[in-house]
C-alpha cells in the first residue's frame, strides 16, 4: 500500500567530525521517502524553490518516488546549516532559512488520495492537521514533531495528536511533551493524547515501541525494543530519525496485516535504515543502497539481540 | 562453580525522588554477592567495622553467602552518602568515609582458594591486583572500576586490566579509559589492554557485550545487546551496576561451558538483576527475591527484544 508523506525537502550544510558538506539535498520528507521507498510506493508533498532542479529530481526518480506533490515556486528552498562537532547525538543549528517554506500550503494531488498510509513529517502542526483532515480516508497515520512545536505551539500540536495512530519522537521530546521524566509514565501520558502507538527514539541506544496490547494479551500495554547498530564511525547523523521513520512506516505499509510481529519487524527496519543514513553525508548512503544490504543488516540486528 | 568476590561492604545513606534511607547495608560486594547467589556459591572478601553485626550478617546468611573472608576490625564500616534528586542515572556523592576501608588488606581464607571464578569489585587497583595474583588458579576473572581510578591511578589500573578476562564498566568510563568517544572504537581499545570481553553498561538503555568471536565466526569481534527493563518507577538505582555484574557473572559461573549462548544469556540475567535492584531502596529487593521471579523477568526480557 502506498504512503503519502508531507514535510520538508531542503538543502543542508553540515559539519561533523568527519568533514563538511555544503548544500546537500536534505529535509525530513526526503530522508523519509528514500528510506520508505525500499518497502513500498511513496508520494511526497512539499515545496521547493528554483534551486531544486533535475539533479535533485533524479534522486527521487531513481527510487520511483512520486514527486507530483512537490510544488515548485519562485525563491529558494528551505535551508538549514548545522554542526555536530560538539555532540554527534544532537545538532547545533547555525542557520535556518525558511525561504519558500514560510508560505507553504500543502496541496494534495488527486492521484495521492487513495494512499492508505500517511506520514506527517516534522512541520507546523497547523499544516499537519490540514493534511490529515484532507486525507481522511487513510488507514494509518504516523507523525513526527520537535521541541519547538511542543514548547511553543502546544494547542495546535495537541489537535494533531488526536488524529495520529503512531507518533515517533525522541526521549527528550517524549519527556517534554508529557512533562514527566520517567519514560514509561511519559509514554503512557503521550499515548493518552491520541496515538495508540508511540515510538521513542534513543539515538545510539536504539528505540522503544509502546503500544496497546493485542486482545489475547493480559497486559494493557506492549513494549518492544530495537537496538541501534554500534557504528564504528558516524559520518553524519542528519536524517537518521527520518530514515528510521521511513523504514518503520514503509515496512508497515508493505504488510497485509499489522500483526504484533509486523510491528516488531518494523522497529528493526526503522533502526536498520537509521543506521545506514549515518554512514555517509546527507542522503548519499540511502541513494546507494540495495534491498539485499537492508536484509543483511536486519539479520545482523537479530544476531545482536537474540538469545538463540 | 563458586565465585570469590572482593570489594566493599558498607553503609549507604541514600536520597532519591522516592524518599530517603539512612545507613542501609550496601557496598559493591554486597550487591554483587546477593545477585550472584541466585546462580552459584559466593564467597566474600571485605572488611567491616564494629557497626556490622548479626543483623547484617544474617542478610548474607539468608542467601548462603560465605562470609568467612569478611574481616571485622575496630572502627566503623565504609560509609557513603549520595543523592539522586537531580539525576536518577548518576549519584551525587555528598559524603564518603573510608573508615576501616582505608587500611583494607584483603586476606583470602584457605577454603576460598579453590574458587574458579573471581570478581574484583570497584576498589583500589593495587588491591585488585594483589587478590588477582593470590588467586592465580581461577578460570575466569572479571572486574569493575570507576572514573577515579581511571583518571588518577591509571598505571595501577592498567596492570589490573592485563589480568582480567572480563571488564564491566559504564559508557563514560569506557570512553574515558580509551580516550575515544566512539563506543565501538573505545571498546576495541579497552580490550587491547587485556580483557577479552568488555561489558559496557548504558543505565536505562541496557548494556553491550563486546568479545572475541568464536573460531567458526568470520568476524573478529562479536557484539551482543541486552535491554534494560523500562521501569515505571526507579526507587533507588544504588547497586544496579553491581547487581548486573552479580547476575552476569553468577550465571556464567553456573554454566558447564561458556558457549556463545551462555554469554548472551548472562547479559540478560545481568540486566534482570540490575532491574530488580532499582525497585526498592538498598538491597531490599534482592533480599526478597525468588529464582522464579528472576526467570519470569528473563522471559519478559526475551519478549521485549525478540522478533518471534
Interface residues (C-beta under 8 A of the other chain):
Chain A: X88 X181 X182 X183 X184 X185 X187 X202 X204 X205 X206 X208 X223 X224 X225 X227 X230 X231 X232 X233 X234 X261 X264 X265 X268 X302 X304 X305 X306 X307 X308
Chain B: X88 X181 X182 X183 X184 X185 X187 X202 X204 X205 X206 X208 X223 X224 X225 X227 X230 X231 X232 X233 X234 X261 X264 X265 X268 X302 X304 X305 X306 X307 X308
